[in-house]
Each structure stands twice: as structure tokens, then as C-alpha cells.
């Protein structure tokens, strides 16, 4: 069973180079790896890697935005997999700042081979810098090689079926990835695009947490969208997905409340690790638009 990888990257070519080095060390090598940037600087240096010279890596440019860039990667895979049985290949979406353990692809492949009803896989997150201080490359390796104990995370624990997957490390069988696309109405950083995509995938089969697929989400802050934009998306995107029926009302409501409480608390505490003040401002801008009747994810494109 063939493994493909798509990595969307923006504004941090050196970080993207790190995930390519991690993919080079996989015990089950990827058939092909597609990197998608929005401008040449995003993917600078990737074409000098030995895997690029060997034809195992493609470097593409597309319109900016996580969903659009991932869709560009899927279109490249459509060409690469033409004529293949969609049940016999899968694609993994890694964030450029995710560092998979060397056996991530091998365990994912085994999971798909072991259950033909399985259409999506999510892995264990040993540590996640997105929830606090970003994690360095050396710290990520300490977690992967068990020199540091894993942090408490939602994506840990035993093998189990799940309602959706976490976008920093998720895989889909070709029967899903061959035709499903990410919603381009979720611009820039996306925010909940992983939930939207995986819920659509779940209509075709099971989604499962595979604990042996381990890795670290470094949570690099460079290259991310502005705090105000992100804050707007934290409100507009859940509301949009609730209307689409790919995000349950209860989960969507809790997501909205949790984001606003976190942004408010961190603003009061003057936490400088993220632009929480900007996020809170974006939250209120979206709420204002909601009462005016025109809150929508795409309106974030007009915010600086």
C-alpha cells in the first residue's frame, strides 16, 4: 500500500525543511511527498534536497491559504495516482512544524491494511507547542526518543474510533482523498478545516486514533496569520461549519466559548507568547458582524 504526503507551508522554509528531514528517516518511505507554498520563499531550498533530485519530492505554488494549498497537493496526487486502486494508497497531511517519529508511516499503513473499513487515521501528539511555548527541534527529538515524558494531550491514549481528526497529522485512504477537497471558504490558516474534512470523510467509513503513530507538533509561531484575523476565524469558522452540519452544535458552541475565555484570560494576564489581544479583538469583530447579519469566514480576507 503506497503512502503519499502533502505539506502546506507558508513563511517558514527552514521549518518545512525539518519535516522533510523527518520524512527521509521513515522506515516505510513515502511514495511521493508534495510541498505546497504560496510564493518561492515559502519553499526555498527544498529543491536542493536529495529526495527532490530522486523525483520523490514535488514543490508547488498555489494561492495562499491552508485549504487551497492542501487542495493543490491533492490535485497533484490525482495525477500521480491515476489508474491506481484508491483503496490501496493513502495520503498523510503533516503541518510543516510537525515532526513524526520514524515509524509513523509504517504504523499508519498497517492500520489501513488491517481494516478495509478504515478511511482516516490520526496519531498521538506527544507534545504540542500550539497550546503554549513553541517547541524546538531538539526538544521535539527528546519527546520522540522518550528522553522527555509526553505531555498531556487530547490526542493520546488507546486506539479508538473518533468523530474527527487533528490536522497537524492526519491520513486518509485514497477512496476519500481521491475526490474530497478542503473548503476554500476557510481562508488563511483555515481553523477547523480538519474537522470539516474529516467529518465528510467519516460518511464513508471509520476514523481512528492510532497511538503508535507518534509525533510532536512544534507550534512554530512564524508564518501564521495575524492575531486579529485568527480571532475572527475562531468565531466565524465554527458558526459556518455548524450551518454546514460538519460541526455539531454542542461542540461548536463549546469551541466558541473556550476560545473567547482563553483570549480574555491571556489578555488580562498579559501573556505575550501569542497575540491574544489581537485574537480577542477579532472575536468581537466577528460577533459584531454576526449581529449585522454578515459574519462569514471569507470576511477575514479584508482584515489586516
N, C-alpha and C positions, 0 to 999 in steps of 0.2 A: 504494500500500500504506500503510495507516494505522499510525501509531506511537502507542502509549499508554505512560504512565509511571506506576509505583507507587513511592511513597516512604514507608516506615515511619519514624516519628520518635518519640523519647522524651526528654523533659527538656532539649531544646535548640532552642526555636522559632527563635532567631536564626540558628542554623546551617542549619535547614531553609529559612529564607528565602533563604539563599545559593544553595542548589541550584535554587530556583525562579527566581532571577535568571539563573542559568546556562541554565536551560531556556527562558527567554524569549528568549535570544540564539541559539537553534538555527537553522541555515539551513534545516532541514527541521522545521517546528514540529510538536509533538505534537498529535494529535487531542484528547487529554484527558490531564490529569495528576491523579492521586489521591494525596492526602496522608492518612495514617492515623496518628493519635495514640491515646494511651490515656486522656487527660484533656484538658480545654480548654487548659491551659497549654502542652501539647506543640505545639499548632498555633496559638497566639496570634499574631495579626497576618496570617496567611496569607489570611484572608478580606477583607483590605483591598487586596490586590494587584489590578491591572487585569485580569489573566487570570482572576481569580475572578469579577469583575463581568461579564466577557465570556462566562462559562459554560464556560471551558476548564479550570478547576480545581475539583475537589471536595475537601472537607475532611471526613473521617470520624473517628469514635471507635470503638474496639473494645476488647476485653480486651487487657491488656498482654502483650507478647511479640512478638518479631520475626516468628515464623511465623504467629501469629494475626493480626497486623496486616497482613501481606502477603496472607493469605487473605481478609481483609475487603476489601482493594483488588481482589483478583481477583473477588470476588463483585460488586463494583460494575461491573467491566468486563464481567461476564457480562450485566448489564442493558444496558450501553451498546453491546455488540456483538451483541445478539440479532438473529438473521436474517442476519448477515454471514458470508461465507465465511471460515472460520478460517485458511485458507492465505493470506489477504490482509490480515492485520493481525498485529502483534506487540506485546509488552509488554516494557518495559525496567524492571528493578529497579535503582534507584540508592540507595545509602546517602545519608542526609541530609548527610553530610560528604564526599560525592564531588562533584568539580567536572569535568563533561565539557567537552571542547573544543567550540566552536560547531558543528562538523560531525559530532559523534558520531552523532546520529540519522540523518543523511544517509548516512553510510558503512554503518551497520547496515542501513538499508533497502535499499541497493544490494546488500549481501551476501545478504540474503534473496531479493531479486528475481532474483539471478544463479544461485541454486541451489535448486530446489524441494525437494531432499532435506535442506537445512539447517534444523534446528529450534532451535538455540541458538547465541548469539554472546557472546563475551567480549572485552573491549577491553584495550588497552595501558595499564598503570599506570605513568605517568611518574615518580611518587614516591608513597611510602606511609608516612604518619605512624604507622601502627599498629605498625610494627616498631621505632620509636624515638621521637624527639621529634615531637610533633604539628606539622603544617604549617599556617601561617597562610593567610588568604585571599589576601594579596598574594603570598606565596611560591608558592601554587598557580598564580596567573596567570603568574608568571615561568616556571614549568615549561611551562605550556600554550602560552605565546607564545615559547618557545625562548630566553628570556633566561637560563635556568638549564639546564644539561645534565640529561638524565633520569638518575635513579638506577638502579642495577642491580636488576632485579626479575624474578621468575618469569614475570610476565605482560608480556613484551616479546619482541622478535624477530619472525621472519617469520610469515606466515599459515600456519596448520597446524591439523589436527584435534586435539582434546584430549579427555581422558576425562571432565572435569568443568569447571565454571565458577566464577569468583570472585565471591562475592555482592555486592560493592560496586558492580559494574557488569556486569550480565548481562541478556541479552534472549532471549525465547522466542517462537516462532511461535504463533499462536492455536490451532493444532491441538494444542499441548501445554498452553498456559495456559488454554484453554477448559475443561479438565476436571481437570488435575493440581493438587494443593494441597500446601502445605508441611506437614510433620509437626508437629502441635501438641504431640506428646510431647517436643519440643525447646523448652523454655520460655526466657523472658527473652531473652538475647542470641542464642539459637539455637545457635551454634557448630557448624559443619559442615552446617547446614541447606541451604546452597548445593550442597554435594556430593551430598547425598541427593536433592534435587530434580533436579539436572542429570543424575544417573545414571539416574533414572527417565525423564527426557526423552530420553536417548540411545538408549533402546529403540525410539524412533520415527524416528530419523534422526541426522544428524551434528551434533556440537558443534564450533565452530571459533573459534580466536583470530583476530580481525580487527585487525591492527596500526593501521589508520587510525582506529579508534575509540579515541581517546586521552583520558586524563583523569588527575586526581590524587585519591588517597584521603587526605584530610587527617588522619585518625586522631584526631579530636577526642575527648578523654577524658571530657568532661562527659556525663552521661546514661547511662553504661554501668553494667552490673551490678557488684556488689561483687567484689573480688578473690577472696574465698573461694568465692563462687558460680561465678565463671568458672573457677576452678581445678577445682572439682568437675566442671563440664561438660567440661573438657579431657580428663577420663578417662572419665566416664560416657557421653558422646555418641559417641565413636569405638567403644566397646565395643558400644553399642546398634546402631550402623549396620553394624558387622561382622556382627552377628547378623541384621540385615535384609538383608544381602548388597548394600547400596548403597555400602559402603566395603570395598575389597579388604583382606584380612588384612595383607599386607605394608605397604601404605600406612598402614593404621590403626595397626599396631604402631610404625612409624617416627614417626607423629604423636604417639603417647603418649610415646615416649622423648624426642623433641625437646622437647616441652612441659616435661617434668619436668627435663630438663637445663638448659633456658633459665631456668626459675623458680629452680632451685637456684643456678645461677651468678650470676644477678642479685640473688638474696637475699644471697649471700656478698659480692658487690661493693657491696651497699647501694645499688643503683640505685633511685632514688626516682621515676623517670618513670612507673612503673606499680606497682600493689600486688603485687609479685612474692612477697612473704612470704605475703600472703593467698592468692595462687594456689597456692603450694606447700602451704599448709595444706589447701586444698580438694582438691588432688591426693591427699594422704594420706587425707583423709576418704573419698574415692571408693574408694581401694584397700582401706581398712578395710571399707567396705560390700560390696565385691566378694567378699572372703573370707567375709563373713557371708551372702552369697547374695542381697543385695537392692540391688545397685548399679543404678540406673536414672536416666535424665535428669530425670524429674519429681521426684525426691527433692530436687533443688536448691531447690524452692519452699519447703522447710522450713528453709533455711539463711539466716541474716541476713548 
